[in-house]
Structures are given as structure tokens and as C-alpha cells.
């Protein structure tokens, strides 16, 4: 690999992470090396500041960084770091699992849950109009007018809000996402 000191045995929980995430051993090793580079103080965990530097150019970088941390959690260890990154892997349609295996992080359903959490800022299980507008502002920035953003949000709520509570639940989000 890149570093002579790198080996799968140096990666915490390597076998379990390989099975859970579907990453190859080589990719897992690269992620471990990247984690160690981000962990400049060799603490064995990352703080949000460590990740924000990497995602500073991404319009929703702050939201992605937040996705690494559970409420009240201030650090993320390597296994948790890898599990979040697995959401970004392409979906494997051929990967089978029995009832004992957890759903892969890159399954369509888990990807949708991840995307939903990026929008549900207050974590109340619903994407409000205000939350949707904030995401649109962050993603589209100055490319569209505020009036256009309002129109996009209104249309999205109208199309997805099946129970007419003026917000989008995960189930509504999932059903609407199946249409596209």
C-alpha cells in the first residue's frame, strides 16, 4: 500500500467494518490513513473541527459534518467514521443479506435515511418548510432568487406531504424519492 507500516491488522474492527460497509480491505486501509491524517493530535478520534476543514468548500459541508455525530456526541472514532462514509458508496443491488446481517449502510433505504437526516435539522422526524428552504439556500446559494426558492419548497411540500401537515415525514420522503 502507501505506507509500509499500514496493514489491515492496524485498522480497528477491520473484519467487522469490511462486512458492515462493503468497503474493500484496500479502501478501508486508505480510509484509516485518511482518518489518522485528520487526527492531527493522535487522539484516536475526530472532532467536528477536524472534518470541517475537509468539507469547507461543500455548500452543505456543515450538515455532512453533523451527520458524523449523534446528538450530544463531540467526537467520532474510526469505526463510526467509516460507517458514515459507507452511505456514500454506490448501492449494491446484488449484495444479499440474511435476516441476521444488518442492512448495508449503502442500501437505498439507509441512504434515504441519511439524506433525510441532513435535512431534518431539529431531528423531530419531519422536514419543515423552513428546513427545506435552508437546505435549498445552502445548496443553490445565489444561483436562484428567494422567490424561486420559495416556489421550489412549496412545490416539494405539496408533492410529498401526503398527510397534509405542512411537513415531510421520512415515509413521505421515501415514497416521493421512489418517483425520481
N, C-alpha and C positions, 0 to 999 in steps of 0.2 A: 504494500500500500504506500502511502505517502511517507509516513514516519516509521522507522524501524522498531520503535517501541509500541506501535499500535498493534493490537491483536484483539480478537473477539473476547478473549478472557478478561481484558481490561474494561470491557463495557459492562456496567451493572445490569443485571437481569437480562442479559443478551438473548438467551434462548426464548424466554417468555415474550420479550419485545418482538422478536422475529415472528413468533406465532401470532401475536395480537395485532401487529401492524401490517404485516406482509412486506416490510422492507427487506431487502437482501442484506446479507451479512456485510457486504462491502458498503452499502448505503448506510447501514447502522453505524459502522465504523466512522464514516465521514461525518455523520451527524454528531457522534461522540467527540470527534476532533473539533467540530464547529462549536459545540457546547463548551468545551474546555477553553477555546479562544474567547468566547463571550464571557466566560467566568474568569475575568482578569485577576481577581484576588484569590483564586483557587479555593473558593468556599464550598464547592460541590453543589451549588445551587445558583440560580439566577434570580435577580430582582427585575422589576419592570424596567428600570433604567437601562439594564444591560440589553434588553430586547428593543427598547425604543430607538436606540441608535441605529439598529439594523433596519427598522421599518419607518424611519423618519420621512422617506420620500413617498411612502404609500399613503394615499388620501384617507384610508381607514386604518392606518397603522396602529393608532391608539386602541381601536376596537379589537384588532387582532392580538395585540399585547394583552389586553384584558382577558381574552379567551384562554390564555395560559394559566390564569389564576382563578381559583374558586373564591367565592366571597370570603373576605377576612384573611385570605392567604397572601403572604407577602413574598414568598419565594417559590420557585419551581425546581424540582430535581430533574435529573436526566430522563428517567422513565416517563415522567409526566410531560416533559418537553417533547419527547418522541411521539407520545400518544396524540398530542395536539397536532403535530406536524403530519401525522398519518391521515388526517382529514383532507389534506391537500393532494394525496396520491390519487391517481386515476382509479375509478371504480373498476373492480374486477368482477365481471359477470360470471366467470367460470369458477370462481373460488367457492367451494362448497363448505358447509359447516354443519356439524350435527348439533343437537339441542344443548350439548354440554359446552360448546365453544361460544364465546361472546360474539356478538355481531362485529364484524371488522370495522375499524374506525373510518375506513374509506368506503363503507357501504353507502348507497344512495340515502337511506334514512338517516344515518349518522351525519352525513354531510349536510343534509337539510336541517337537522337539529343544530349543528354548528353555525350554519348561516343564520338561522333564526335567532340564536343567542347573540350574534353580532348586532342584530337589530333591536332586540329586546333589552334596552339599556337598564331599565329598572328591575328586570328579571321577575316580572309579575306574570309571565306566561302569555302575554299579549304584546303585539306591536301596535302601539298607538299611532295616531296620525302625526303627532309631534315627533315620535321616534323615527317614523318613516321619513318625515321631512328632514330630520337631522342627518340620516344616512344619505339621502339624496344630495343634500348640500355638500356633505363631505366627499362624496364620490364624483359629483358633477361640477362642484365649485362654481366658477364664473362662466361656465360654458352655456348655461341656460339662465333665464330670468327667474326671479322669485315667483312670478305669476305662473310660469311654465312648471316649476317645481310643485307648486300648489295643485296644479291641474293633474300632474302625474300622480301625486299622492292621493288625490281624490279618486281618480280612476282606479288605482290599485286597491284602495279600501273598498270601493263599490264592487269590484270584481271578486275580491277574495273574502269579504266579510259576509259569510253565509248566514250567521245568526243575527246580523244587523245590530251589533253592539258598538259599532264605530271603531273596531279594533280587529286585528288579525291574530287568531289563536294559532298554535302550532299545527293543529289538524287542518285548519283553513289554509295555512301557508303550504302545507304538504300537498293538499288537494289541488291548489292553484298551480303549484310548481309542476305537477304532473301534466298540466296542459301545455307546457312550453318545452 
